[in-house]
Amino acid sequence: MTAELRIRRYEPRDADPVWTLHEWALRDAGTDPDDVPGVDDLRRIEATYLDAGGSFLLGVRSEAASSIGRDRGEVGQQGTEEANQRGIGRGNGTEDHEPELARCRPPRVDDGVLVAMGGYLPCAADGNDGERESGPGAAELHRMRVAPTHQRSGYGGWLLAALERRARTAGFDRLLATTAARQQGAVRFYPAAGYTETSRSTTGEYELIDFEKSL
């Protein structure tokens, strides 16, 4: 792992920065956060993830390192590269977002700036068993986000690897992920990390792709 990035567990004091990163990533991908349903989990991360046997991790950089990264031109052009699962980050980024993106900065946390985040839930706790044949021992990834100014830096991959290690240690044997077909960054991201496409479905105007990886 690059020395500039530190991955740690979510703490209650991170609540506001997490929400800021969530909304920023969606807007950069061309999605209005107000149009995305079912985001109460981000307001109750301890209860939804940690108390339910899941995990939620943050990728944090020092402010100095983050500034250097921006000066080197680490701004992504394809929205939420490591996009979230069902119902999130489905917009198509446009050039109209570039001036706003250039003015944005990752939200501050006590130990630096928040540039990546994501978690997983046991499938039973998530309530998706009726939608998807997950079986025992499976967990599903949620809320995978990388700050638009720090995409294509490998941070999504480092965060995903850390979540996989935690899930394996916790006794899970598979991780699932779902993304919209139009979210091309995520469609490339998961297979590159060893995930296999298992099915496709349609919800409203969105084609959804399910992925799975054995741990």
Sequence and secondary structure as in RCSB ss.txt:
>XXXX:A:sequence
MTAELRIRRYEPRDADPVWTLHEWALRDAGTDPDDVPGVDDLRRIEATYLDAGGSFLLGVRSEAASSIGRDRGEV
GQQGTEEANQRGIGRGNGTEDHEPELARCRPPRVDDGVLVAMGGYLPCAADGNDGERESGPGAAELHRMRVAPTH
QRSGYGGWLLAALERRARTAGFDRLLATTAARQQGAVRFYPAAGYTETSRSTTGEYELIDFEKSL
>XXXX:A:secstr
  TTEEEEE  GGGHHHHHHHHHHHHHHTT  GGG    GGGG HIIIIITTT EEEEEEE HHHHHHHHHTT  
 SSS TT  STTSS S   GGGHHHHHH    EETTEEEEEEEEEEEHHHHT TTTS   TTEEEEEEEEE GGG
TTSSHHHHHHHHHHHHHHHTT  EEEEEEETT HHHHHHHHHTT EEEEEEEETTEEEEEEEEE 
